[in-house]
Amino acid sequence: VIFDVGANVGEWLLQAREASPDAQFHAFEIVETTYAVLRGRFEGDSNLMLNNFGLSDRTGTVDMHLYERSDTLSSHVAYPHGIFRRVACPVRRGDEYMKATGVERIDLLKVDVEGAEHLVFNGFGAAMDAGQIDVIQFEYGKVNIITHFLLRDFYDFLETRGYQVGKLFPDHVDFRPYALEDEDFLGPNYIAVRKVRADIIDALRKR
C-alpha cells in the first residue's frame, strides 16, 4: 500500500506504478485544476484511488498559494515565488482517512507538500505510534526556514516514534544521526524507516 501525498500531475506516481504494478495506491492532490490533470492521466486504474483533497493535521480547509510560475510550487506557505492567488482547499487527517477507507497499513508514505510535511505527519500520529507506516519519504529544504520546522524537528518527531532517518541519494540512503551540519536547507529528500524493519534499512544502505 503506497500513499502519494502531494501527487501534483503524477510524475512520481507514474514511475511508482511501473515499479510496483500490483500495489494499491492512494494519491492526494489538493489543487482542483492540478487534480483534473492527474485524474485525466490515471482515471480507470483499478489499483489507484484518487483524492481531490490534501492531508494535514486537521480536517477542514487551508489557504493554498497557487503561483503563476508553476503548479509544482503550490503551497500553504507564502513562499517568495512571485505572483500567486489564494484558494481555500480541503484537507483531512491521515488517521481519519485510513479508518474511513479501511487501510490498516501503509508500506510507503511519500510526502511532497511544499512545507506542510510536518502537518501531514501530525495527521498520521496515531498510525505512526501504532507502527502502521513502515517507510516515509519526505522533503526538506529552504521552505523549512519559513515554517520553522527544521531537520532537527523531523528527526525528533520520527525517532521518538521508532524510526531511523537518513538522506536519500540516487543509489542509497545514508542513515545517520542528526548533526547540526546537516541543517543546510538543501534537501531534497529524506527517508524514515521503522527501526524494527532492519531488512528494509539494510536493503537501502549503500553496499
Order of alpha helices (4+ residues) and beta strands (2+ residues): beta-alpha-beta-alpha-beta-beta-beta-beta-alpha-beta-alpha-alpha-beta-alpha-alpha-beta-beta-beta-alpha
